[in-house]
């Protein structure tokens, strides 16, 4: 079964503004079986040269990743996102 991934890129927000969201989202993701693989660490940009904050979360399946996003716990975390928030969020299926 192919794994599922959350891929988030934050083009216009500082990590400090995400504190309330992080306090709710982290436990919601872990409870749904998600594992954060990367979150805002070092970036070397090529091609378009965009070095925005990125987050990568892995789930055991694509369906699990979708269910985690739709969960009541994660929906509560989304409400805690700050005003002016901008994010490119995708749920993608792994190859195998």
Backbone as a printed PyTorch tensor [residue, N CA C, xyz], in Angstrom:
tensor([[[  0.8500,  -1.1840,   0.0000],
         [  0.0000,   0.0000,   0.0000],
         [  0.8890,   1.2390,   0.0000]],

        [[  0.5660,   2.1670,  -0.8630],
         [  1.3490,   3.4010,  -0.9770],
         [  1.1040,   4.3110,   0.2240]],

        [[  2.1510,   4.9390,   0.6810],
         [  2.0370,   5.8880,   1.7900],
         [  1.3840,   7.1750,   1.3010]],

        [[  0.9270,   7.9680,   2.2530],
         [  0.3670,   9.2760,   1.9660],
         [  1.2090,  10.3410,   2.6330]],

        [[  1.2470,  11.5120,   2.0280],
         [  2.0710,  12.6030,   2.5480],
         [  1.3040,  13.9130,   2.5470]],

        [[  1.5220,  14.6700,   3.6030],
         [  1.0920,  16.0670,   3.6100],
         [  2.3200,  16.8830,   3.2280]],

        [[  2.1550,  17.7690,   2.2720],
         [  3.2310,  18.6690,   1.8740],
         [  2.6900,  20.0930,   2.0210]],

        [[  3.3170,  20.8640,   2.8800],
         [  2.8770,  22.2430,   3.1320],
         [  4.0350,  23.2000,   2.8800]],

        [[  3.7320,  24.2910,   2.1940],
         [  4.7140,  25.3540,   1.9820],
         [  4.0700,  26.6530,   2.4490]],

        [[  4.8050,  27.3900,   3.2400],
         [  4.3130,  28.6320,   3.8350],
         [  5.0260,  29.8200,   3.2110]],

        [[  4.4610,  30.4400,   2.1790],
         [  5.1660,  31.5280,   1.5020],
         [  5.2060,  32.8500,   2.2590]],

        [[  4.2730,  33.0830,   3.1740],
         [  4.2090,  34.4260,   3.7510],
         [  3.8870,  34.4050,   5.2420]],

        [[  4.5430,  33.5420,   5.9900],
         [  4.2500,  33.5020,   7.4240],
         [  5.5110,  33.1190,   8.1950]],

        [[  5.6700,  33.6790,   9.3610],
         [  6.8060,  33.3170,  10.1950],
         [  6.3930,  32.1820,  11.1340]],

        [[  7.2970,  31.2560,  11.4180],
         [  6.9620,  30.1330,  12.3000],
         [  6.4490,  30.5680,  13.6730]],

        [[  6.8980,  31.7270,  14.1590],
         [  6.4640,  32.2000,  15.4790],
         [  4.9520,  32.4370,  15.5280]],

        [[  4.3550,  32.7470,  14.3900],
         [  2.9120,  33.0210,  14.3500],
         [  2.0800,  31.7380,  14.3570]],

        [[  2.7400,  30.5920,  14.2740],
         [  2.0150,  29.3250,  14.1960],
         [  1.9090,  28.5970,  15.5360]],

        [[  2.2660,  29.2340,  16.6260],
         [  2.3210,  28.5750,  17.9260],
         [  0.9950,  27.9350,  18.3220]],

        [[ -0.1050,  28.6520,  18.2480],
         [ -1.4110,  28.1030,  18.6500],
         [ -1.8080,  26.9340,  17.7530]],

        [[ -1.5650,  27.0860,  16.4500],
         [ -1.8530,  26.0080,  15.5070],
         [ -1.0080,  24.7760,  15.8290]],

        [[  0.2940,  24.9670,  16.0400],
         [  1.2000,  23.8480,  16.3120],
         [  0.7990,  23.0610,  17.5540]],

        [[  0.3160,  23.7610,  18.5890],
         [ -0.0870,  23.0760,  19.8260],
         [ -1.2520,  22.1230,  19.5960]],

        [[ -2.1080,  22.4370,  18.6420],
         [ -3.2510,  21.5780,  18.3250],
         [ -2.9360,  20.6050,  17.1930]],

        [[ -2.2250,  21.0660,  16.1800],
         [ -1.9690,  20.2430,  14.9980],
         [ -1.0370,  19.0750,  15.2850]],

        [[  0.0050,  19.3070,  16.0410],
         [  0.9630,  18.2330,  16.3390],
         [  0.2960,  17.0110,  16.9480]],

        [[ -0.4380,  17.1730,  18.0470],
         [ -1.1240,  16.0240,  18.6370],
         [ -2.1670,  15.4020,  17.7050]],

        [[ -2.8600,  16.2330,  16.9150],
         [ -3.8670,  15.7070,  15.9840],
         [ -3.2120,  14.8340,  14.9170]],

        [[ -2.0840,  15.2820,  14.4000],
         [ -1.3610,  14.5200,  13.3740],
         [ -0.8480,  13.2070,  13.9570]],

        [[ -0.2350,  13.2700,  15.1240],
         [  0.2940,  12.0450,  15.7500],
         [ -0.8200,  11.0630,  16.0780]],

        [[ -1.9450,  11.5590,  16.5670],
         [ -3.0790,  10.6870,  16.9000],
         [ -3.6310,   9.9860,  15.6600]],

        [[ -3.4710,  10.6220,  14.5070],
         [ -3.9590,  10.0470,  13.2510],
         [ -2.8940,   9.1800,  12.5740]],

        [[ -1.7640,   8.9860,  13.2330],
         [ -0.7130,   8.1310,  12.6960],
         [  0.3290,   8.8400,  11.8480]],

        [[  0.3270,  10.1630,  11.8450],
         [  1.2780,  10.9190,  11.0400],
         [  2.6280,  11.0670,  11.7170]],

        [[  3.6620,  11.1080,  10.9010],
         [  5.0310,  11.3030,  11.3760],
         [  5.6330,  12.4900,  10.6260]],

        [[  6.0320,  13.5060,  11.3600],
         [  6.6370,  14.6750,  10.7350],
         [  8.0690,  14.3280,  10.3430]],

        [[  8.3540,  14.3970,   9.0480],
         [  9.6850,  14.0710,   8.5410],
         [ 10.5760,  15.3000,   8.4420]],

        [[  9.9820,  16.4440,   8.1670],
         [ 10.7480,  17.6790,   8.0510],
         [  9.8340,  18.8530,   8.3620]],

        [[ 10.4010,  19.8610,   9.0480],
         [  9.5990,  21.0340,   9.3760],
         [ 10.4920,  22.2570,   9.4940]],

        [[ 10.5630,  22.9930,   8.3980],
         [ 11.2400,  24.2860,   8.4280],
         [ 12.7300,  24.2420,   8.6620]],

        [[ 13.3840,  23.1620,   8.2990],
         [ 14.8360,  23.0750,   8.4840],
         [ 15.5600,  23.7430,   7.3240]],

        [[ 16.8160,  23.4390,   7.1910],
         [ 17.6440,  24.0560,   6.1520],
         [ 17.1240,  23.7060,   4.7660]],

        [[ 17.2490,  24.6610,   3.8590],
         [ 16.7930,  24.4880,   2.4820],
         [ 17.8810,  24.9900,   1.5390]],

        [[ 18.1470,  24.2400,   0.5220],
         [ 18.9800,  24.6950,  -0.5890],
         [ 18.0500,  24.7560,  -1.7830]],

        [[ 17.8600,  25.9290,  -2.3240],
         [ 16.9070,  26.1190,  -3.4180],
         [ 17.6110,  26.1300,  -4.7610]],

        [[ 17.0040,  25.4480,  -5.7140],
         [ 17.4770,  25.4440,  -7.0960],
         [ 16.2990,  25.8360,  -7.9780]],

        [[ 16.5490,  25.9230,  -9.2530],
         [ 15.5180,  26.2360, -10.2400],
         [ 14.8850,  27.5970,  -9.9410]],

        [[ 13.6830,  27.6270,  -9.3620],
         [ 12.9990,  28.9000,  -9.0980],
         [ 13.6000,  29.6390,  -7.9010]],

        [[ 14.4000,  28.9570,  -7.0950],
         [ 15.0880,  29.6120,  -5.9940],
         [ 14.2130,  29.9720,  -4.8040]],

        [[ 13.1550,  29.2380,  -4.5770],
         [ 12.2280,  29.5450,  -3.4940],
         [ 12.6430,  28.7830,  -2.2390]],

        [[ 12.9110,  29.5100,  -1.1620],
         [ 13.3680,  28.8770,   0.0810],
         [ 12.3480,  29.0330,   1.2010]],

        [[ 11.0980,  28.8840,   0.8740],
         [ 10.0370,  29.0510,   1.8670],
         [ 10.0230,  27.8900,   2.8600]],

        [[  9.4300,  28.1510,   4.0050],
         [  9.2770,  27.1170,   5.0220],
         [  8.4340,  25.9790,   4.4550]],

        [[  8.8960,  24.7540,   4.6190],
         [  8.1690,  23.5910,   4.1240],
         [  8.0340,  22.5590,   5.2340]],

        [[  6.9210,  21.8130,   5.2020],
         [  6.6570,  20.7570,   6.1720],
         [  6.2700,  19.5040,   5.4000]],

        [[  6.8330,  18.3560,   5.8080],
         [  6.5210,  17.0760,   5.1930],
         [  6.1010,  16.0970,   6.2810]],

        [[  4.8840,  15.5470,   6.1450],
         [  4.3470,  14.5920,   7.1200],
         [  3.9940,  13.3020,   6.3750]],

        [[  4.3880,  12.1670,   6.9360],
         [  4.1440,  10.8650,   6.3160],
         [  3.0690,  10.0950,   7.0680]],

        [[  2.2070,   9.4240,   6.3130],
         [  1.1800,   8.5330,   6.8610],
         [  1.3380,   7.1680,   6.2100]],

        [[  0.8290,   6.1300,   6.8280],
         [  0.9590,   4.7770,   6.2930],
         [  0.2040,   4.5770,   4.9880]],

        [[ -0.7920,   5.4110,   4.7120],
         [ -1.5340,   5.3060,   3.4560],
         [ -2.0720,   6.6740,   3.0540]],

        [[ -2.4100,   6.8040,   1.7810],
         [ -3.0220,   8.0220,   1.2790],
         [ -4.3520,   8.2730,   1.9820]],

        [[ -5.1420,   7.2070,   2.1490],
         [ -6.4480,   7.3330,   2.8100],
         [ -6.3060,   7.8230,   4.2420]],

        [[ -5.2810,   7.3490,   4.9230],
         [ -5.0330,   7.7980,   6.2990],
         [ -4.6730,   9.2830,   6.3180]],

        [[ -3.9190,   9.7290,   5.3320],
         [ -3.5440,  11.1450,   5.2580],
         [ -4.7670,  12.0250,   5.0350]],

        [[ -5.6780,  11.5850,   4.1650],
         [ -6.9020,  12.3380,   3.9070],
         [ -7.7770,  12.3560,   5.1560]],

        [[ -7.9260,  11.2060,   5.8040],
         [ -8.7490,  11.1250,   7.0140],
         [ -8.1850,  11.9980,   8.1300]],

        [[ -6.8720,  12.0720,   8.2300],
         [ -6.2490,  12.9120,   9.2610],
         [ -6.5980,  14.3780,   9.0450]],

        [[ -6.5570,  14.8230,   7.7980],
         [ -6.8980,  16.2120,   7.4920],
         [ -8.3560,  16.4970,   7.8310]],

        [[ -9.2160,  15.5480,   7.5430],
         [-10.6540,  15.7270,   7.7600],
         [-11.0840,  15.4680,   9.2030]],

        [[-10.1640,  15.0190,  10.0530],
         [-10.5090,  14.6880,  11.4380],
         [-10.9560,  15.9240,  12.2190]],

        [[-11.7740,  15.6930,  13.2140],
         [-12.2580,  16.7890,  14.0640],
         [-11.0960,  17.4990,  14.7520]],

        [[-10.1120,  16.7310,  15.2170],
         [ -8.9740,  17.3300,  15.9210],
         [ -8.1760,  18.2540,  15.0120]],

        [[ -7.9390,  17.8450,  13.7740],
         [ -7.1690,  18.7000,  12.8790],
         [ -7.9900,  19.9060,  12.4200]],

        [[ -9.2660,  19.7300,  12.2450],
         [-10.1170,  20.8610,  11.8580],
         [-10.1030,  21.9370,  12.9460]],

        [[-10.0180,  21.5290,  14.2090],
         [ -9.8920,  22.5030,  15.3050],
         [ -8.5540,  23.2400,  15.2080]],

        [[ -7.5090,  22.5480,  14.7990],
         [ -6.2050,  23.1890,  14.6430],
         [ -6.2590,  24.2390,  13.5370]],

        [[ -6.9590,  23.9400,  12.4610],
         [ -7.0540,  24.9020,  11.3600],
         [ -7.6930,  26.2160,  11.7920]],

        [[ -8.6260,  26.1470,  12.7160],
         [ -9.2850,  27.3550,  13.2260],
         [ -8.2710,  28.2560,  13.9430]],

        [[ -7.2040,  27.6600,  14.4750],
         [ -6.1990,  28.4220,  15.2270],
         [ -5.1610,  29.0990,  14.3340]],

        [[ -5.2560,  28.8960,  13.0200],
         [ -4.3010,  29.5700,  12.1370],
         [ -4.4990,  31.0870,  12.2120]],

        [[ -3.4100,  31.8470,  12.1560],
         [ -3.5200,  33.3010,  12.3110],
         [ -4.1470,  33.9800,  11.0940]],

        [[ -4.6430,  35.1880,  11.3240],
         [ -5.1520,  36.0090,  10.2230],
         [ -4.0310,  36.2750,   9.2300]],

        [[ -4.3990,  36.3810,   7.9750],
         [ -3.4100,  36.6430,   6.9480],
         [ -2.5860,  35.4340,   6.5760]],

        [[ -3.0120,  34.2920,   7.0520],
         [ -2.3090,  33.0440,   6.8360],
         [ -2.3420,  32.6460,   5.3620]],

        [[ -1.2140,  32.1920,   4.8490],
         [ -1.1350,  31.7040,   3.4740],
         [ -0.3060,  30.4200,   3.4750]],

        [[ -0.8510,  29.3810,   2.8290],
         [ -0.1470,  28.0960,   2.7870],
         [ -0.5580,  27.3430,   1.5340]],

        [[  0.3870,  26.6630,   0.9350],
         [  0.1100,  25.7470,  -0.1680],
         [  0.1500,  24.3600,   0.4590]],

        [[ -1.0090,  23.7080,   0.5840],
         [ -1.1230,  22.4130,   1.2760],
         [ -1.6110,  21.3640,   0.2900]],

        [[ -0.9220,  20.2370,   0.2590],
         [ -1.3110,  19.1440,  -0.6270],
         [ -1.2470,  17.8260,   0.1150]],

        [[ -2.1210,  16.9130,  -0.2520],
         [ -2.0390,  15.5320,   0.2010],
         [ -1.6950,  14.7250,  -1.0420]],

        [[ -0.5710,  14.0150,  -0.9920],
         [ -0.1380,  13.2800,  -2.1610],
         [  0.0790,  11.8110,  -1.8260]],

        [[ -0.0730,  10.9800,  -2.8390],
         [  0.1280,   9.5440,  -2.6800],
         [  1.5580,   9.1770,  -3.0580]],

        [[  2.1790,   8.3380,  -2.2340],
         [  3.5230,   7.8620,  -2.5340],
         [  3.5040,   6.8500,  -3.6760]],

        [[  4.6660,   6.4830,  -4.1330],
         [  4.7790,   5.5590,  -5.2580],
         [  4.4470,   4.1360,  -4.8340]],

        [[  4.9410,   3.7190,  -3.6890],
         [  4.6100,   2.3710,  -3.1880],
         [  4.7030,   2.3190,  -1.7020]]])
